[in-house]
Amino acid sequence: MAQESWNEADETVHAPEAPILCVNNCGFFGNRMTENMCSKCYRDTVKAKTVSIVVEKKPIVVSSPAPLVAEIKAEASASVKDGKQVVKEEAPKPPSNRCLLCRKKVGLTGFKCRCGDTFCSMHRYADAHKCTFDYKEAGREQIAKQNPVVKADKITKI
């Protein structure tokens, strides 16, 4: 009985396939999942396909370099819709990983100031980097928001 179940198991097991060389003849072995190419050749073909798709979607016409740059700057600065000028905002750039004053790499320990710049531990204080942020005005606005003026109604005399 044990031998019968053993024979049934042997029938369902398939022998592994023989190794397939890469279609691009680079010398490495390919795989059916990667279209009979090695991993490097497959990655390169996928990258080439995605680049060609992007190029097809956005045609680039270059007649002369100078007018093209002028047109791009004009489009980026403002556009006119229905007689109104609409200003396009640029995407925010990622924070710098260097101190603005000494250009020292700060990595994850950099201090982000309210003026919007990143500084090292020596230049993190407002007086050390001549900060342009107005702390007094920000404090006044915060107090005004937290403490609204409460004024009672006038009492009518009888």
N, CA, C and O atoms as a GROMACS GRO file, in nm:
protein
  632
    1MET      N    1   0.081  -0.118   0.000
    1MET     CA    2   0.000   0.000   0.000
    1MET      C    3   0.087   0.127   0.000
    1MET      O    4   0.054   0.224  -0.067
    2ALA      N    5   0.193   0.124   0.073
    2ALA     CA    6   0.283   0.238   0.076
    2ALA      C    7   0.348   0.256  -0.061
    2ALA      O    8   0.374   0.369  -0.104
    3GLN      N    9   0.374   0.144  -0.130
    3GLN     CA   10   0.436   0.153  -0.260
    3GLN      C   11   0.340   0.210  -0.364
    3GLN      O   12   0.382   0.280  -0.456
    4GLU      N   13   0.211   0.181  -0.350
    4GLU     CA   14   0.113   0.235  -0.443
    4GLU      C   15   0.106   0.386  -0.434
    4GLU      O   16   0.101   0.454  -0.537
    5SER      N   17   0.105   0.442  -0.314
    5SER     CA   18   0.100   0.586  -0.299
    5SER      C   19   0.231   0.649  -0.346
    5SER      O   20   0.233   0.762  -0.395
    6TRP      N   21   0.340   0.575  -0.330
    6TRP     CA   22   0.471   0.624  -0.376
    6TRP      C   23   0.471   0.636  -0.529
    6TRP      O   24   0.522   0.735  -0.582
    7ASN      N   25   0.416   0.541  -0.598
    7ASN     CA   26   0.412   0.544  -0.745
    7ASN      C   27   0.324   0.657  -0.795
    7ASN      O   28   0.355   0.720  -0.897
    8GLU      N   29   0.214   0.684  -0.725
    8GLU     CA   30   0.126   0.793  -0.767
    8GLU      C   31   0.197   0.928  -0.753
    8GLU      O   32   0.180   1.015  -0.838
    9ALA      N   33   0.276   0.944  -0.649
    9ALA     CA   34   0.348   1.069  -0.628
    9ALA      C   35   0.454   1.088  -0.736
    9ALA      O   36   0.479   1.202  -0.778
   10ASP      N   37   0.517   0.982  -0.782
   10ASP     CA   38   0.619   0.991  -0.886
   10ASP      C   39   0.559   1.036  -1.018
   10ASP      O   40   0.625   1.104  -1.096
   11GLU      N   41   0.438   0.998  -1.044
   11GLU     CA   42   0.374   1.034  -1.170
   11GLU      C   43   0.341   1.182  -1.177
   11GLU      O   44   0.341   1.239  -1.286
   12THR      N   45   0.312   1.246  -1.065
   12THR     CA   46   0.273   1.387  -1.067
   12THR      C   47   0.393   1.481  -1.067
   12THR      O   48   0.378   1.598  -1.102
   13VAL      N   49   0.510   1.436  -1.029
   13VAL     CA   50   0.629   1.520  -1.025
   13VAL      C   51   0.687   1.531  -1.164
   13VAL      O   52   0.707   1.430  -1.231
   14HIS      N   53   0.715   1.653  -1.208
   14HIS     CA   54   0.773   1.676  -1.339
   14HIS      C   55   0.921   1.702  -1.323
   14HIS      O   56   0.965   1.762  -1.225
   15ALA      N   57   0.996   1.658  -1.417
   15ALA     CA   58   1.140   1.680  -1.415
   15ALA      C   59   1.168   1.827  -1.448
   15ALA      O   60   1.097   1.884  -1.530
   16PRO      N   61   1.270   1.890  -1.387
   16PRO     CA   62   1.301   2.030  -1.418
   16PRO      C   63   1.345   2.045  -1.562
   16PRO      O   64   1.402   1.953  -1.622
   17GLU      N   65   1.318   2.163  -1.618
   17GLU     CA   66   1.353   2.189  -1.756
   17GLU      C   67   1.504   2.211  -1.767
   17GLU      O   68   1.571   2.244  -1.670
   18ALA      N   69   1.553   2.194  -1.887
   18ALA     CA   70   1.694   2.218  -1.913
   18ALA      C   71   1.718   2.369  -1.910
   18ALA      O   72   1.629   2.445  -1.949
   19PRO      N   73   1.834   2.413  -1.865
   19PRO     CA   74   1.859   2.558  -1.861
   19PRO      C   75   1.857   2.618  -2.001
   19PRO      O   76   1.904   2.558  -2.098
   20ILE      N   77   1.802   2.738  -2.009
   20ILE     CA   78   1.787   2.809  -2.136
   20ILE      C   79   1.885   2.926  -2.136
   20ILE      O   80   1.889   3.003  -2.040
   21LEU      N   81   1.963   2.938  -2.243
   21LEU     CA   82   2.054   3.052  -2.253
   21LEU      C   83   1.976   3.177  -2.291
   21LEU      O   84   1.870   3.169  -2.352
   22CYS      N   85   2.028   3.290  -2.254
   22CYS     CA   86   1.964   3.419  -2.281
   22CYS      C   87   1.949   3.439  -2.431
   22CYS      O   88   2.037   3.401  -2.509
   23VAL      N   89   1.837   3.499  -2.471
   23VAL     CA   90   1.808   3.522  -2.611
   23VAL      C   91   1.908   3.620  -2.672
   23VAL      O   92   1.937   3.612  -2.791
   24ASN      N   93   1.962   3.711  -2.592
   24ASN     CA   94   2.056   3.811  -2.642
   24ASN      C   95   2.200   3.760  -2.649
   24ASN      O   96   2.291   3.837  -2.679
   25ASN      N   97   2.221   3.633  -2.622
   25ASN     CA   98   2.353   3.569  -2.628
   25ASN      C   99   2.457   3.640  -2.542
   25ASN      O  100   2.570   3.662  -2.585
   26CYS      N  101   2.416   3.676  -2.420
   26CYS     CA  102   2.511   3.740  -2.330
   26CYS      C  103   2.587   3.638  -2.246
   26CYS      O  104   2.683   3.673  -2.178
   27GLY      N  105   2.546   3.512  -2.250
   27GLY     CA  106   2.618   3.408  -2.180
   27GLY      C  107   2.550   3.363  -2.051
   27GLY      O  108   2.589   3.261  -1.994
   28PHE      N  109   2.452   3.435  -2.005
   28PHE     CA  110   2.380   3.398  -1.883
   28PHE      C  111   2.257   3.317  -1.918
   28PHE      O  112   2.218   3.310  -2.035
   29PHE      N  113   2.196   3.257  -1.816
   29PHE     CA  114   2.078   3.175  -1.838
   29PHE      C  115   1.952   3.260  -1.829
   29PHE      O  116   1.942   3.351  -1.747
   30GLY      N  117   1.856   3.229  -1.914
   30GLY     CA  118   1.730   3.301  -1.918
   30GLY      C  119   1.622   3.229  -1.842
   30GLY      O  120   1.646   3.124  -1.782
   31ASN      N  121   1.503   3.285  -1.845
   31ASN     CA  122   1.390   3.230  -1.773
   31ASN      C  123   1.265   3.256  -1.855
   31ASN      O  124   1.257   3.355  -1.928
   32ARG      N  125   1.166   3.166  -1.844
   32ARG     CA  126   1.043   3.184  -1.920
   32ARG      C  127   0.969   3.310  -1.874
   32ARG      O  128   0.903   3.375  -1.955
   33MET      N  129   0.978   3.342  -1.747
   33MET     CA  130   0.908   3.460  -1.694
   33MET      C  131   0.967   3.590  -1.748
   33MET      O  132   0.898   3.692  -1.755
   34THR      N  133   1.094   3.587  -1.785
   34THR     CA  134   1.160   3.707  -1.837
   34THR      C  135   1.182   3.698  -1.987
   34THR      O  136   1.278   3.753  -2.041
   35GLU      N  137   1.090   3.628  -2.054
   35GLU     CA  138   1.092   3.613  -2.201
   35GLU      C  139   1.224   3.552  -2.250
   35GLU      O  140   1.280   3.597  -2.350
   36ASN      N  141   1.272   3.450  -2.181
   36ASN     CA  142   1.396   3.377  -2.212
   36ASN      C  143   1.518   3.468  -2.216
   36ASN      O  144   1.611   3.446  -2.293
   37MET      N  145   1.518   3.572  -2.131
   37MET     CA  146   1.633   3.660  -2.118
   37MET      C  147   1.684   3.653  -1.975
   37MET      O  148   1.612   3.614  -1.884
   38CYS      N  149   1.810   3.691  -1.958
   38CYS     CA  150   1.863   3.701  -1.822
   38CYS      C  151   1.804   3.825  -1.757
   38CYS      O  152   1.742   3.907  -1.825
   39SER      N  153   1.822   3.839  -1.627
   39SER     CA  154   1.758   3.949  -1.555
   39SER      C  155   1.808   4.085  -1.604
   39SER      O  156   1.730   4.180  -1.611
   40LYS      N  157   1.936   4.097  -1.637
   40LYS     CA  158   1.991   4.225  -1.680
   40LYS      C  159   1.935   4.266  -1.817
   40LYS      O  160   1.892   4.380  -1.835
   41CYS      N  161   1.934   4.174  -1.911
   41CYS     CA  162   1.881   4.204  -2.044
   41CYS      C  163   1.732   4.237  -2.037
   41CYS      O  164   1.685   4.327  -2.107
   42TYR      N  165   1.657   4.164  -1.954
   42TYR     CA  166   1.514   4.189  -1.939
   42TYR      C  167   1.490   4.328  -1.882
   42TYR      O  168   1.401   4.400  -1.929
   43ARG      N  169   1.567   4.366  -1.780
   43ARG     CA  170   1.552   4.498  -1.720
   43ARG      C  171   1.581   4.607  -1.822
   43ARG      O  172   1.510   4.708  -1.827
   44ASP      N  173   1.684   4.588  -1.905
   44ASP     CA  174   1.718   4.687  -2.006
   44ASP      C  175   1.607   4.701  -2.111
   44ASP      O  176   1.577   4.812  -2.154
   45THR      N  177   1.546   4.590  -2.152
   45THR     CA  178   1.439   4.597  -2.252
   45THR      C  179   1.315   4.663  -2.194
   45THR      O  180   1.248   4.740  -2.263
   46VAL      N  181   1.283   4.634  -2.069
   46VAL     CA  182   1.167   4.697  -2.006
   46VAL      C  183   1.190   4.847  -1.994
   46VAL      O  184   1.100   4.927  -2.018
   47LYS      N  185   1.313   4.885  -1.957
   47LYS     CA  186   1.346   5.028  -1.945
   47LYS      C  187   1.335   5.097  -2.081
   47LYS      O  188   1.284   5.209  -2.089
   48ALA      N  189   1.382   5.032  -2.187
   48ALA     CA  190   1.375   5.090  -2.321
   48ALA      C  191   1.230   5.105  -2.366
   48ALA      O  192   1.195   5.204  -2.431
   49LYS      N  193   1.145   5.009  -2.331
   49LYS     CA  194   1.004   5.017  -2.368
   49LYS      C  195   0.935   5.134  -2.298
   49LYS      O  196   0.858   5.206  -2.359
   50THR      N  197   0.963   5.152  -2.169
   50THR     CA  198   0.898   5.261  -2.094
   50THR      C  199   0.947   5.396  -2.144
   50THR      O  200   0.868   5.490  -2.150
   51VAL      N  201   1.073   5.408  -2.180
   51VAL     CA  202   1.125   5.534  -2.232
   51VAL      C  203   1.061   5.565  -2.367
   51VAL      O  204   1.027   5.681  -2.394
   52SER      N  205   1.044   5.465  -2.450
   52SER     CA  206   0.983   5.489  -2.582
   52SER      C  207   0.836   5.528  -2.568
   52SER      O  208   0.786   5.607  -2.648
   53ILE      N  209   0.768   5.473  -2.469
   53ILE     CA  210   0.628   5.509  -2.447
   53ILE      C  211   0.617   5.654  -2.402
   53ILE      O  212   0.530   5.727  -2.448
   54VAL      N  213   0.706   5.695  -2.313
   54VAL     CA  214   0.704   5.834  -2.264
   54VAL      C  215   0.735   5.930  -2.377
   54VAL      O  216   0.673   6.036  -2.386
   55VAL      N  217   0.830   5.895  -2.463
   55VAL     CA  218   0.866   5.982  -2.576
   55VAL      C  219   0.750   5.992  -2.673
   55VAL      O  220   0.727   6.099  -2.729
   56GLU      N  221   0.677   5.883  -2.695
   56GLU     CA  222   0.564   5.886  -2.787
   56GLU      C  223   0.452   5.974  -2.734
   56GLU      O  224   0.384   6.042  -2.811
   57LYS      N  225   0.431   5.975  -2.602
   57LYS     CA  226   0.324   6.054  -2.544
   57LYS      C  227   0.353   6.203  -2.550
   57LYS      O  228   0.262   6.283  -2.569
   58LYS      N  229   0.479   6.241  -2.535
   58LYS     CA  230   0.515   6.383  -2.532
   58LYS      C  231   0.615   6.412  -2.643
   58LYS      O  232   0.735   6.397  -2.624
   59PRO      N  233   0.566   6.453  -2.759
   59PRO     CA  234   0.658   6.481  -2.869
   59PRO      C  235   0.736   6.610  -2.840
   59PRO      O  236   0.681   6.708  -2.791
   60ILE      N  237   0.863   6.607  -2.872
   60ILE     CA  238   0.950   6.722  -2.853
   60ILE      C  239   0.994   6.771  -2.991
   60ILE      O  240   1.052   6.695  -3.069
   61VAL      N  241   0.964   6.897  -3.019
   61VAL     CA  242   1.002   6.957  -3.146
   61VAL      C  243   1.101   7.069  -3.115
   61VAL      O  244   1.067   7.165  -3.046
   62VAL      N  245   1.222   7.056  -3.166
   62VAL     CA  246   1.325   7.155  -3.141
   62VAL      C  247   1.369   7.213  -3.275
   62VAL      O  248   1.429   7.144  -3.357
   63SER      N  249   1.337   7.341  -3.295
   63SER     CA  250   1.381   7.406  -3.417
   63SER      C  251   1.509   7.483  -3.391
   63SER      O  252   1.605   7.473  -3.467
   64SER      N  253   1.510   7.562  -3.283
   64SER     CA  254   1.630   7.632  -3.241
   64SER      C  255   1.625   7.647  -3.090
   64SER      O  256   1.517   7.669  -3.035
   65PRO      N  257   1.737   7.636  -3.022
   65PRO     CA  258   1.735   7.631  -2.877
   65PRO      C  259   1.691   7.760  -2.809
   65PRO      O  260   1.623   7.752  -2.707
   66ALA      N  261   1.724   7.875  -2.859
   66ALA     CA  262   1.694   8.001  -2.791
   66ALA      C  263   1.544   8.030  -2.782
   66ALA      O  264   1.497   8.061  -2.673
   67PRO      N  265   1.466   8.022  -2.891
   67PRO     CA  266   1.323   8.052  -2.878
   67PRO      C  267   1.250   7.952  -2.789
   67PRO      O  268   1.154   7.989  -2.721
   68LEU      N  269   1.294   7.827  -2.789
   68LEU     CA  270   1.229   7.726  -2.707
   68LEU      C  271   1.243   7.761  -2.560
   68LEU      O  272   1.147   7.748  -2.484
   69VAL      N  273   1.360   7.806  -2.519
   69VAL     CA  274   1.382   7.844  -2.379
   69VAL      C  275   1.296   7.964  -2.344
   69VAL      O  276   1.241   7.970  -2.234
   70ALA      N  277   1.284   8.059  -2.434
   70ALA     CA  278   1.202   8.177  -2.409
   70ALA      C  279   1.056   8.139  -2.395
   70ALA      O  280   0.985   8.194  -2.310
   71GLU      N  281   1.008   8.046  -2.478
   71GLU     CA  282   0.869   8.003  -2.470
   71GLU      C  283   0.841   7.932  -2.340
   71GLU      O  284   0.736   7.953  -2.279
   72ILE      N  285   0.932   7.847  -2.295
   72ILE     CA  286   0.914   7.774  -2.170
   72ILE      C  287   0.908   7.872  -2.054
   72ILE      O  288   0.823   7.856  -1.965
   73LYS      N  289   0.996   7.972  -2.051
   73LYS     CA  290   0.995   8.070  -1.943
   73LYS      C  291   0.865   8.150  -1.946
   73LYS      O  292   0.810   8.180  -1.840
   74ALA      N  293   0.817   8.184  -2.063
   74ALA     CA  294   0.694   8.261  -2.072
   74ALA      C  295   0.575   8.180  -2.024
   74ALA      O  296   0.487   8.233  -1.956
   75GLU      N  297   0.572   8.051  -2.057
   75GLU     CA  298   0.463   7.965  -2.014
   75GLU      C  299   0.469   7.942  -1.864
   75GLU      O  300   0.364   7.936  -1.800
   76ALA      N  301   0.588   7.928  -1.807
   76ALA     CA  302   0.601   7.901  -1.665
   76ALA      C  303   0.565   8.021  -1.580
   76ALA      O  304   0.512   8.006  -1.470
   77SER      N  305   0.593   8.141  -1.629
   77SER     CA  306   0.568   8.260  -1.548
   77SER      C  307   0.419   8.291  -1.536
   77SER      O  308   0.371   8.317  -1.426
   78ALA      N  309   0.346   8.288  -1.646
   78ALA     CA  310   0.204   8.322  -1.638
   78ALA      C  311   0.131   8.273  -1.762
   78ALA      O  312   0.190   8.256  -1.869
   79SER      N  313   0.002   8.251  -1.746
   79SER     CA  314  -0.081   8.216  -1.860
   79SER      C  315  -0.209   8.298  -1.851
   79SER      O  316  -0.250   8.337  -1.741
   80VAL      N  317  -0.271   8.325  -1.965
   80VAL     CA  318  -0.389   8.410  -1.968
   80VAL      C  319  -0.510   8.324  -2.001
   80VAL      O  320  -0.512   8.255  -2.103
   81LYS      N  321  -0.612   8.328  -1.914
   81LYS     CA  322  -0.736   8.256  -1.936
   81LYS      C  323  -0.853   8.350  -1.913
   81LYS      O  324  -0.864   8.409  -1.805
   82ASP      N  325  -0.939   8.364  -2.011
   82ASP     CA  326  -1.058   8.448  -2.002
   82ASP      C  327  -1.024   8.592  -1.962
   82ASP      O  328  -1.099   8.654  -1.886
   83GLY      N  329  -0.915   8.644  -2.011
   83GLY     CA  330  -0.878   8.781  -1.981
   83GLY      C  331  -0.812   8.800  -1.846
   83GLY      O  332  -0.774   8.912  -1.812
   84LYS      N  333  -0.797   8.694  -1.768
   84LYS     CA  334  -0.733   8.703  -1.636
   84LYS      C  335  -0.598   8.632  -1.642
   84LYS      O  336  -0.583   8.528  -1.707
   85GLN      N  337  -0.504   8.689  -1.573
   85GLN     CA  338  -0.370   8.631  -1.573
   85GLN      C  339  -0.360   8.533  -1.456
   85GLN      O  340  -0.387   8.568  -1.342
   86VAL      N  341  -0.320   8.410  -1.486
   86VAL     CA  342  -0.307   8.306  -1.385
   86VAL      C  343  -0.159   8.273  -1.372
   86VAL      O  344  -0.092   8.242  -1.470
   87VAL      N  345  -0.109   8.280  -1.250
   87VAL     CA  346   0.032   8.251  -1.224
   87VAL      C  347   0.044   8.106  -1.180
   87VAL      O  348  -0.023   8.064  -1.086
   88LYS      N  349   0.129   8.032  -1.246
   88LYS     CA  350   0.152   7.892  -1.211
   88LYS      C  351   0.259   7.885  -1.104
   88LYS      O  352   0.363   7.950  -1.114
   89GLU      N  353   0.232   7.804  -1.001
   89GLU     CA  354   0.330   7.787  -0.894
   89GLU      C  355   0.422   7.670  -0.927
   89GLU      O  356   0.378   7.569  -0.984
   90GLU      N  357   0.547   7.684  -0.891
   90GLU     CA  358   0.642   7.577  -0.914
   90GLU      C  359   0.630   7.474  -0.802
   90GLU      O  360   0.588   7.506  -0.692
   91ALA      N  361   0.666   7.352  -0.832
   91ALA     CA  362   0.662   7.247  -0.731
   91ALA      C  363   0.766   7.278  -0.623
   91ALA      O  364   0.876   7.322  -0.654
   92PRO      N  365   0.732   7.254  -0.495
   92PRO     CA  366   0.828   7.283  -0.389
   92PRO      C  367   0.948   7.191  -0.399
   92PRO      O  368   0.934   7.070  -0.421
   93LYS      N  369   1.066   7.248  -0.383
   93LYS     CA  370   1.187   7.168  -0.392
   93LYS      C  371   1.212   7.098  -0.259
   93LYS      O  372   1.173   7.150  -0.154
   94PRO      N  373   1.275   6.983  -0.261
   94PRO     CA  374   1.300   6.911  -0.137
   94PRO      C  375   1.398   6.990  -0.050
   94PRO      O  376   1.480   7.065  -0.101
   95PRO      N  377   1.389   6.972   0.082
   95PRO     CA  378   1.478   7.047   0.171
   95PRO      C  379   1.623   7.008   0.150
   95PRO      O  380   1.654   6.893   0.120
   96SER      N  381   1.709   7.105   0.166
   96SER     CA  382   1.851   7.083   0.146
   96SER      C  383   1.907   7.002   0.262
   96SER      O  384   1.854   7.008   0.373
   97ASN      N  385   2.014   6.927   0.239
   97ASN     CA  386   2.076   6.853   0.347
   97ASN      C  387   2.209   6.917   0.386
   97ASN      O  388   2.296   6.850   0.441
   98ARG      N  389   2.225   7.046   0.357
   98ARG     CA  390   2.346   7.120   0.394
   98ARG      C  391   2.306   7.249   0.465
   98ARG      O  392   2.201   7.308   0.439
   99CYS      N  393   2.394   7.292   0.554
   99CYS     CA  394   2.374   7.419   0.624
   99CYS      C  395   2.386   7.533   0.523
   99CYS      O  396   2.473   7.530   0.437
  100LEU      N  397   2.299   7.631   0.534
  100LEU     CA  398   2.298   7.741   0.438
  100LEU      C  399   2.423   7.828   0.451
  100LEU      O  400   2.471   7.882   0.352
  101LEU      N  401   2.477   7.843   0.572
  101LEU     CA  402   2.593   7.930   0.592
  101LEU      C  403   2.726   7.860   0.568
  101LEU      O  404   2.808   7.906   0.488
  102CYS      N  405   2.748   7.748   0.636
  102CYS     CA  406   2.880   7.684   0.628
  102CYS      C  407   2.885   7.568   0.528
  102CYS      O  408   2.992   7.510   0.507
  103ARG      N  409   2.771   7.533   0.467
  103ARG     CA  410   2.761   7.426   0.367
  103ARG      C  411   2.801   7.289   0.422
  103ARG      O  412   2.836   7.199   0.346
  104LYS      N  413   2.795   7.273   0.554
  104LYS     CA  414   2.826   7.146   0.618
  104LYS      C  415   2.708   7.051   0.598
  104LYS      O  416   2.593   7.093   0.609
  105LYS      N  417   2.736   6.923   0.570
  105LYS     CA  418   2.630   6.826   0.556
  105LYS      C  419   2.564   6.803   0.691
  105LYS      O  420   2.632   6.779   0.790
  106VAL      N  421   2.431   6.812   0.694
  106VAL     CA  422   2.360   6.796   0.820
  106VAL      C  423   2.281   6.667   0.825
  106VAL      O  424   2.250   6.619   0.935
  107GLY      N  425   2.247   6.608   0.713
  107GLY     CA  426   2.173   6.482   0.711
  107GLY      C  427   2.040   6.493   0.781
  107GLY      O  428   1.963   6.585   0.754
  108LEU      N  429   2.012   6.399   0.872
  108LEU     CA  430   1.885   6.398   0.944
  108LEU      C  431   1.886   6.490   1.064
  108LEU      O  432   1.781   6.518   1.122
  109THR      N  433   2.003   6.539   1.104
  109THR     CA  434   2.013   6.623   1.223
  109THR      C  435   2.002   6.771   1.191
  109THR      O  436   2.023   6.853   1.281
  110GLY      N  437   1.971   6.808   1.071
  110GLY     CA  438   1.960   6.948   1.034
  110GLY      C  439   1.840   7.014   1.100
  110GLY      O  440   1.739   6.949   1.125
  111PHE      N  441   1.853   7.143   1.128
  111PHE     CA  442   1.747   7.219   1.192
  111PHE      C  443   1.679   7.306   1.087
  111PHE      O  444   1.743   7.387   1.020
  112LYS      N  445   1.549   7.289   1.074
  112LYS     CA  446   1.470   7.366   0.978
  112LYS      C  447   1.420   7.490   1.050
  112LYS      O  448   1.347   7.480   1.149
  113CYS      N  449   1.459   7.606   1.002
  113CYS     CA  450   1.421   7.734   1.063
  113CYS      C  451   1.287   7.780   1.008
  113CYS      O  452   1.242   7.731   0.904
  114ARG      N  453   1.223   7.872   1.076
  114ARG     CA  454   1.096   7.927   1.028
  114ARG      C  455   1.113   8.010   0.903
  114ARG      O  456   1.017   8.033   0.829
  115CYS      N  457   1.234   8.055   0.878
  115CYS     CA  458   1.258   8.131   0.755
  115CYS      C  459   1.264   8.039   0.633
  115CYS      O  460   1.268   8.086   0.520
  116GLY      N  461   1.265   7.905   0.657
  116GLY     CA  462   1.257   7.810   0.547
  116GLY      C  463   1.388   7.745   0.509
  116GLY      O  464   1.390   7.664   0.416
  117ASP      N  465   1.496   7.777   0.577
  117ASP     CA  466   1.626   7.721   0.543
  117ASP      C  467   1.668   7.617   0.646
  117ASP      O  468   1.613   7.611   0.756
  118THR      N  469   1.767   7.536   0.610
  118THR     CA  470   1.820   7.432   0.698
  118THR      C  471   1.957   7.474   0.746
  118THR      O  472   2.038   7.527   0.671
  119PHE      N  473   1.982   7.449   0.877
  119PHE     CA  474   2.108   7.491   0.936
  119PHE      C  475   2.166   7.379   1.022
  119PHE      O  476   2.095   7.288   1.065
  120CYS      N  477   2.298   7.389   1.047
  120CYS     CA  478   2.366   7.294   1.134
  120CYS      C  479   2.343   7.336   1.280
  120CYS      O  480   2.274   7.434   1.305
  121SER      N  481   2.401   7.262   1.374
  121SER     CA  482   2.380   7.291   1.515
  121SER      C  483   2.442   7.423   1.556
  121SER      O  484   2.395   7.485   1.652
  122MET      N  485   2.545   7.469   1.488
  122MET     CA  486   2.609   7.595   1.523
  122MET      C  487   2.529   7.716   1.473
  122MET      O  488   2.533   7.822   1.536
  123HIS      N  489   2.458   7.703   1.363
  123HIS     CA  490   2.387   7.815   1.303
  123HIS      C  491   2.235   7.803   1.316
  123HIS      O  492   2.162   7.872   1.244
  124ARG      N  493   2.186   7.719   1.406
  124ARG     CA  494   2.041   7.696   1.415
  124ARG      C  495   1.966   7.810   1.479
  124ARG      O  496   1.847   7.826   1.454
  125TYR      N  497   2.031   7.890   1.562
  125TYR     CA  498   1.963   8.000   1.630
  125TYR      C  499   1.945   8.118   1.535
  125TYR      O  500   2.025   8.138   1.444
  126ALA      N  501   1.840   8.197   1.558
  126ALA     CA  502   1.805   8.307   1.469
  126ALA      C  503   1.915   8.412   1.463
  126ALA      O  504   1.940   8.468   1.356
  127ASP      N  505   1.982   8.441   1.575
  127ASP     CA  506   2.086   8.542   1.573
  127ASP      C  507   2.214   8.491   1.509
  127ASP      O  508   2.299   8.571   1.468
  128ALA      N  509   2.231   8.360   1.499
  128ALA     CA  510   2.352   8.302   1.439
  128ALA      C  511   2.347   8.307   1.286
  128ALA      O  512   2.452   8.311   1.222
  129HIS      N  513   2.228   8.306   1.229
  129HIS     CA  514   2.220   8.308   1.083
  129HIS      C  515   2.143   8.428   1.029
  129HIS      O  516   2.104   8.430   0.912
  130LYS      N  517   2.121   8.527   1.113
  130LYS     CA  518   2.053   8.651   1.071
  130LYS      C  519   1.920   8.617   1.003
  130LYS      O  520   1.898   8.646   0.885
  131CYS      N  521   1.833   8.557   1.081
  131CYS     CA  522   1.703   8.510   1.032
  131CYS      C  523   1.616   8.627   0.987
  131CYS      O  524   1.616   8.733   1.050
  132THR      N  525   1.542   8.606   0.880
  132THR     CA  526   1.454   8.709   0.826
  132THR      C  527   1.311   8.694   0.875
  132THR      O  528   1.226   8.777   0.843
  133PHE      N  529   1.282   8.590   0.953
  133PHE     CA  530   1.148   8.566   1.004
  133PHE      C  531   1.120   8.662   1.119
  133PHE      O  532   1.206   8.680   1.206
  134ASP      N  533   1.002   8.724   1.120
  134ASP     CA  534   0.965   8.819   1.225
  134ASP      C  535   0.893   8.745   1.337
  134ASP      O  536   0.773   8.720   1.330
  135TYR      N  537   0.968   8.710   1.442
  135TYR     CA  538   0.914   8.634   1.554
  135TYR      C  539   0.815   8.718   1.636
  135TYR      O  540   0.717   8.664   1.686
  136LYS      N  541   0.840   8.848   1.650
  136LYS     CA  542   0.750   8.933   1.728
  136LYS      C  543   0.612   8.941   1.663
  136LYS      O  544   0.511   8.931   1.732
  137GLU      N  545   0.608   8.958   1.533
  137GLU     CA  546   0.480   8.966   1.463
  137GLU      C  547   0.407   8.832   1.469
  137GLU      O  548   0.285   8.829   1.486
  138ALA      N  549   0.480   8.722   1.456
  138ALA     CA  550   0.418   8.591   1.465
  138ALA      C  551   0.360   8.569   1.605
  138ALA      O  552   0.252   8.511   1.619
  139GLY      N  553   0.431   8.614   1.708
  139GLY     CA  554   0.381   8.603   1.845
  139GLY      C  555   0.256   8.687   1.866
  139GLY      O  556   0.162   8.643   1.932
  140ARG      N  557   0.256   8.807   1.811
  140ARG     CA  558   0.138   8.894   1.823
  140ARG      C  559   0.016   8.831   1.756
  140ARG      O  560  -0.095   8.834   1.811
  141GLU      N  561   0.035   8.775   1.638
  141GLU     CA  562  -0.076   8.710   1.567
  141GLU      C  563  -0.127   8.589   1.644
  141GLU      O  564  -0.248   8.566   1.650
  142GLN      N  565  -0.038   8.513   1.704
  142GLN     CA  566  -0.079   8.395   1.780
  142GLN      C  567  -0.159   8.436   1.903
  142GLN      O  568  -0.261   8.373   1.934
  143ILE      N  569  -0.115   8.539   1.973
  143ILE     CA  570  -0.188   8.587   2.090
  143ILE      C  571  -0.325   8.641   2.050
  143ILE      O  572  -0.424   8.617   2.119
  144ALA      N  573  -0.330   8.713   1.938
  144ALA     CA  574  -0.458   8.767   1.891
  144ALA      C  575  -0.556   8.656   1.856
  144ALA      O  576  -0.676   8.670   1.879
  145LYS      N  577  -0.508   8.547   1.800
  145LYS     CA  578  -0.596   8.434   1.766
  145LYS      C  579  -0.643   8.361   1.891
  145LYS      O  580  -0.758   8.319   1.899
  146GLN      N  581  -0.555   8.346   1.989
  146GLN     CA  582  -0.590   8.272   2.110
  146GLN      C  583  -0.677   8.353   2.205
  146GLN      O  584  -0.755   8.295   2.280
  147ASN      N  585  -0.666   8.484   2.204
  147ASN     CA  586  -0.741   8.570   2.295
  147ASN      C  587  -0.826   8.670   2.217
  147ASN      O  588  -0.787   8.785   2.201
  148PRO      N  589  -0.942   8.627   2.170
  148PRO     CA  590  -1.027   8.721   2.097
  148PRO      C  591  -1.084   8.826   2.193
  148PRO      O  592  -1.098   8.801   2.312
  149VAL      N  593  -1.115   8.942   2.140
  149VAL     CA  594  -1.169   9.051   2.220
  149VAL      C  595  -1.314   9.018   2.255
  149VAL      O  596  -1.397   8.994   2.167
  150VAL      N  597  -1.341   9.017   2.384
  150VAL     CA  598  -1.476   8.990   2.432
  150VAL      C  599  -1.534   9.122   2.481
  150VAL      O  600  -1.479   9.184   2.572
  151LYS      N  601  -1.643   9.163   2.421
  151LYS     CA  602  -1.702   9.291   2.455
  151LYS      C  603  -1.850   9.266   2.486
  151LYS      O  604  -1.923   9.207   2.407
  152ALA      N  605  -1.892   9.314   2.603
  152ALA     CA  606  -2.030   9.293   2.644
  152ALA      C  607  -2.122   9.391   2.570
  152ALA      O  608  -2.079   9.498   2.528
  153ASP      N  609  -2.248   9.351   2.554
  153ASP     CA  610  -2.346   9.439   2.492
  153ASP      C  611  -2.376   9.555   2.587
  153ASP      O  612  -2.368   9.542   2.709
  154LYS      N  613  -2.411   9.666   2.530
  154LYS     CA  614  -2.447   9.781   2.612
  154LYS      C  615  -2.579   9.754   2.683
  154LYS      O  616  -2.673   9.696   2.627
  155ILE      N  617  -2.583   9.797   2.805
  155ILE     CA  618  -2.704   9.778   2.883
  155ILE      C  619  -2.799   9.895   2.853
  155ILE      O  620  -2.761  10.011   2.855
  156THR      N  621  -2.922   9.859   2.827
  156THR     CA  622  -3.021   9.964   2.803
  156THR      C  623  -3.075  10.011   2.937
  156THR      O  624  -3.113   9.930   3.022
  157LYS      N  625  -3.078  10.140   2.956
  157LYS     CA  626  -3.128  10.197   3.082
  157LYS      C  627  -3.278  10.213   3.075
  157LYS      O  628  -3.335  10.244   2.970
  158ILE      N  629  -3.339  10.191   3.188
  158ILE     CA  630  -3.484  10.201   3.195
  158ILE      C  631  -3.524  10.338   3.239
  158ILE      O  632  -3.644  10.367   3.251
   0.00000   0.00000   0.00000
